[in-house]
Amino acid sequence: MKQIITVIIRLLVLAFPLLLNDFYLPLVPKDATTLNIVLDVLIYIGWQSTLLYTAYYAGWFSWNSLGINLTQARQWLWGILLFVCVFVAYTGITIAFMYAKKYYGISVDSFWYFPLPQWHGIYVFFYVLYLSITAGIYEEIIYRGIAIHQLKTLTSNTLILVMASTFLFVAIHWSMGPGTWIEAGLWGALWAYLYIKTHSLLPIMIAHFLYDVASIYGLHEAIAHSIGL
């Protein structure tokens, strides 16, 4: 029981910045891009980096245990392939959601707190890169890598590991609506399972980064609109 409580406390400590994130972000005006960036750097980068540094030196995880090998070209290719599969699947889900809303009035809403600013296209591109890279790095290291590494001290059951990691990943998106919960649940579970089976986090980080770029630009919705939805 003591070990279970210890693991839960550690995971909550690591997740706290993003759990808090959803409290203050709804209060920030959507057009306050500069304020959003400042808060994101302070909370998402500064606070999470401090927690990662502390967790590493406290022995909660090791970098070798995460399976991040930047020199293996095959891992980069697997990441791109994984992104393509996930993006195609979610485009299909988006089409189904938009069809249900248009013809049956069934709505599954999501809320996004970082609307694209009215900047020059190149600046918007770098802004999207920033949001996507940081999510791909921090969220995968914490909610897949470290979370599963910690949970493995309690159980080796793959189903429990996937469910626990996915629950934590969905929890940090708690204020973003049921559409985002479904999205985070589907891909969180898939990526957790793949990480457990492959012991390699890099392809998942790459897929997560590319997926966020496509999602922030709304490419899946654009495809749905192109067929009349």
Backbone torsions as a table, in degrees:
resi	resn	phi	psi	omega
1	MET	NA	-40.0	180.0
2	LYS	-60.9	-41.1	-179.9
3	GLN	-66.4	-38.0	178.0
4	ILE	-62.4	-46.3	179.8
5	ILE	-62.7	-40.4	179.4
6	THR	-61.0	-46.0	-179.4
7	VAL	-64.5	-43.3	179.6
8	ILE	-60.6	-44.9	179.7
9	ILE	-62.4	-43.0	179.2
10	ARG	-61.5	-43.7	-179.4
11	LEU	-67.5	-37.4	177.6
12	LEU	-67.0	-38.8	177.6
13	VAL	-61.2	-44.8	-179.7
14	LEU	-68.3	-33.1	-177.5
15	ALA	-85.1	-12.9	-170.9
16	PHE	-57.9	-40.0	179.1
17	PRO	-57.3	-42.2	-178.3
18	LEU	-81.5	-26.7	172.9
19	LEU	-65.6	-37.8	177.3
20	LEU	-72.5	-34.2	-179.5
21	ASN	-46.7	-44.9	-174.2
22	ASP	-77.1	-6.4	173.6
23	PHE	-81.5	-43.1	-173.7
24	TYR	-93.2	-26.5	-177.1
25	LEU	-60.5	-38.8	177.8
26	PRO	-63.3	-18.6	-178.5
27	LEU	-87.3	-13.2	-178.4
28	VAL	-85.3	127.1	178.2
29	PRO	-55.5	140.2	-175.7
30	LYS	-62.5	-26.1	-178.7
31	ASP	-91.0	2.9	-179.3
32	ALA	-88.9	66.3	-174.6
33	THR	-63.4	-42.7	-179.3
34	THR	-61.3	-44.4	177.7
35	LEU	-62.5	-40.8	177.3
36	ASN	-58.9	-44.0	-179.0
37	ILE	-65.8	-44.5	179.7
38	VAL	-60.1	-47.1	178.9
39	LEU	-63.0	-40.3	-179.3
40	ASP	-63.9	-41.9	179.1
41	VAL	-65.4	-42.9	-179.0
42	LEU	-66.4	-47.8	-175.4
43	ILE	-83.2	-55.0	-172.2
44	TYR	-71.0	-43.6	-177.8
45	ILE	-89.7	-58.6	-174.1
46	GLY	-62.7	-54.7	-176.4
47	TRP	-66.7	-46.1	-179.0
48	GLN	-65.7	-37.3	177.8
49	SER	-63.2	-41.2	177.7
50	THR	-61.5	-43.3	179.1
51	LEU	-65.0	-41.5	178.0
52	LEU	-62.9	-43.0	177.9
53	TYR	-59.9	-46.4	-179.5
54	THR	-65.2	-43.7	-179.2
55	ALA	-63.6	-38.7	179.7
56	TYR	-63.8	-48.8	-178.0
57	TYR	-75.4	-13.8	173.4
58	ALA	-85.9	-4.8	177.8
59	GLY	82.0	20.7	179.8
60	TRP	-73.3	-23.3	178.7
61	PHE	-161.4	168.0	171.7
62	SER	-127.9	152.2	-178.6
63	TRP	-64.3	-33.3	178.9
64	ASN	-63.8	-30.6	-177.8
65	SER	-71.7	-15.4	-176.2
66	LEU	-86.9	-17.1	178.0
67	GLY	69.9	47.9	177.7
68	ILE	-108.6	104.8	-179.6
69	ASN	-123.2	100.5	-174.7
70	LEU	-70.6	-13.7	-174.5
71	THR	-91.2	-7.8	-177.4
72	GLN	-91.4	107.9	-178.5
73	ALA	-61.0	-33.0	-178.8
74	ARG	-61.6	-36.3	179.7
75	GLN	-67.0	-36.6	177.3
76	TRP	-65.2	-42.3	179.7
77	LEU	-65.9	-40.3	177.3
78	TRP	-63.2	-36.4	177.8
79	GLY	-63.4	-42.8	178.8
80	ILE	-66.0	-43.3	178.9
81	LEU	-62.9	-41.7	178.2
82	LEU	-62.2	-42.6	177.5
83	PHE	-59.1	-46.7	-178.6
84	VAL	-58.7	-45.3	-179.1
85	CYS	-63.2	-45.3	-178.4
86	VAL	-67.2	-41.3	-178.6
87	PHE	-65.5	-42.4	177.5
88	VAL	-61.4	-43.8	179.9
89	ALA	-62.8	-44.6	-177.6
90	TYR	-73.1	-28.6	173.5
91	THR	-62.3	-41.0	176.2
92	GLY	-63.0	-41.1	177.8
93	ILE	-65.0	-41.4	178.5
94	THR	-61.5	-43.3	177.6
95	ILE	-60.3	-42.6	179.4
96	ALA	-63.5	-43.0	179.0
97	PHE	-63.0	-44.9	-178.0
98	MET	-68.3	-34.8	176.1
99	TYR	-64.5	-45.4	179.7
100	ALA	-62.6	-36.7	179.6
101	LYS	-71.3	-42.1	-176.3
102	LYS	-70.1	-42.0	-171.7
103	TYR	-102.9	-19.3	-177.4
104	TYR	-125.1	-3.8	179.2
105	GLY	71.8	15.8	179.3
106	ILE	-90.2	118.5	-175.1
107	SER	-116.9	131.8	174.0
108	VAL	-118.0	99.0	-170.0
109	ASP	-88.5	152.5	171.7
110	SER	-132.7	155.7	179.8
111	PHE	-126.6	128.6	-178.2
112	TRP	-118.5	123.9	-173.1
113	TYR	-92.9	3.5	-178.7
114	PHE	-125.9	68.6	177.4
115	PRO	-63.0	147.8	-178.6
116	LEU	-65.8	128.3	-178.2
117	PRO	-72.8	160.8	178.7
118	GLN	-83.8	65.6	179.4
119	TRP	-108.1	175.6	170.1
120	HIS	-61.7	145.5	-174.9
121	GLY	-51.8	-38.4	-177.5
122	ILE	-68.3	-35.3	178.1
123	TYR	-70.7	-38.0	175.7
124	VAL	-62.1	-40.6	179.2
125	PHE	-59.4	-45.8	179.4
126	PHE	-67.5	-33.6	176.1
127	TYR	-63.6	-44.6	177.8
128	VAL	-64.4	-40.7	177.2
129	LEU	-59.2	-44.4	179.9
130	TYR	-58.9	-50.4	-178.8
131	LEU	-61.4	-40.5	-174.8
132	SER	-75.7	-40.9	-179.8
133	ILE	-65.8	-45.2	-178.9
134	THR	-64.5	-39.2	177.7
135	ALA	-65.9	-44.7	-179.4
136	GLY	-61.8	-34.0	-179.0
137	ILE	-82.5	-60.0	-172.6
138	TYR	-66.8	-45.6	-175.7
139	GLU	-67.7	-36.4	178.5
140	GLU	-72.3	-42.2	179.4
141	ILE	-62.2	-43.4	-174.9
142	ILE	-81.1	-54.1	-168.3
143	TYR	-89.2	-12.7	169.5
144	ARG	-109.5	-60.9	-173.4
145	GLY	-60.9	-66.6	-175.4
146	ILE	-68.4	-41.9	-178.1
147	ALA	-58.3	-48.8	-178.4
148	ILE	-69.9	-36.6	176.1
149	HIS	-59.3	-42.4	177.8
150	GLN	-69.8	-43.7	-177.9
151	LEU	-65.1	-27.1	178.8
152	LYS	-67.7	-16.1	174.9
153	THR	-74.9	-12.3	-179.6
154	LEU	-105.8	-34.5	-175.7
155	THR	-157.3	155.4	173.8
156	SER	-109.4	5.0	-179.0
157	ASN	-69.8	116.8	-175.7
158	THR	-60.2	-42.1	-178.4
159	LEU	-61.3	-44.5	-180.0
160	ILE	-65.6	-41.9	179.4
161	LEU	-61.6	-45.3	179.7
162	VAL	-64.1	-46.3	-177.3
163	MET	-64.6	-42.7	-178.6
164	ALA	-66.8	-45.3	178.8
165	SER	-63.0	-42.1	-179.1
166	THR	-67.1	-40.6	177.9
167	PHE	-58.7	-43.8	179.5
168	LEU	-64.9	-39.1	-179.7
169	PHE	-67.0	-40.5	176.7
170	VAL	-66.9	-38.0	-176.9
171	ALA	-60.7	-34.6	-178.4
172	ILE	-76.0	-6.7	175.5
173	HIS	-109.9	23.8	-167.6
174	TRP	-58.2	-32.5	-175.1
175	SER	-92.8	2.8	-171.3
176	MET	-95.8	9.4	171.1
177	GLY	91.8	162.2	-175.2
178	PRO	-62.8	-31.2	177.0
179	GLY	-60.5	-43.4	178.9
180	THR	-70.7	-34.4	176.7
181	TRP	-60.8	-43.8	179.0
182	ILE	-63.7	-45.3	179.6
183	GLU	-59.7	-50.6	-179.3
184	ALA	-65.1	-36.3	179.8
185	GLY	-67.5	-44.9	-179.3
186	LEU	-63.0	-55.0	-174.8
187	TRP	-76.9	-30.9	175.5
188	GLY	-61.2	-42.8	179.1
189	ALA	-67.5	-44.0	179.5
190	LEU	-61.8	-48.0	-177.0
191	TRP	-68.2	-35.2	176.6
192	ALA	-63.8	-44.7	-179.8
193	TYR	-62.0	-46.7	-179.5
194	LEU	-63.2	-38.9	178.9
195	TYR	-64.8	-42.4	179.4
196	ILE	-62.1	-41.4	-175.5
197	LYS	-78.8	-31.3	-175.3
198	THR	-102.6	-18.7	-176.0
199	HIS	58.2	28.5	-177.9
200	SER	-132.1	120.0	-176.4
201	LEU	-93.4	-23.3	-173.8
202	LEU	-58.9	-48.0	179.4
203	PRO	-59.1	-35.3	-179.8
204	ILE	-70.6	-38.5	176.5
205	MET	-61.9	-42.6	179.8
206	ILE	-65.0	-45.7	179.5
207	ALA	-62.4	-41.3	179.6
208	HIS	-62.8	-45.3	179.5
209	PHE	-60.5	-50.8	-178.5
210	LEU	-64.2	-38.3	179.3
211	TYR	-63.1	-41.9	180.0
212	ASP	-67.5	-38.3	176.1
213	VAL	-58.4	-49.4	-178.9
214	ALA	-63.4	-39.4	-177.4
215	SER	-70.2	-42.8	-179.2
216	ILE	-63.7	-37.9	176.7
217	TYR	-76.1	-9.7	177.6
218	GLY	72.0	32.8	-176.8
219	LEU	-65.7	-36.9	179.4
220	HIS	-65.9	-37.8	177.5
221	GLU	-70.3	-37.2	179.1
222	ALA	-62.0	-39.3	178.3
223	ILE	-64.9	-41.3	178.4
224	ALA	-63.4	-41.5	179.3
225	HIS	-65.7	-31.7	-177.0
226	SER	-67.3	-18.0	178.9
227	ILE	-104.5	14.9	172.1
228	GLY	95.2	13.7	179.3
229	LEU	-100.7	NA	NA
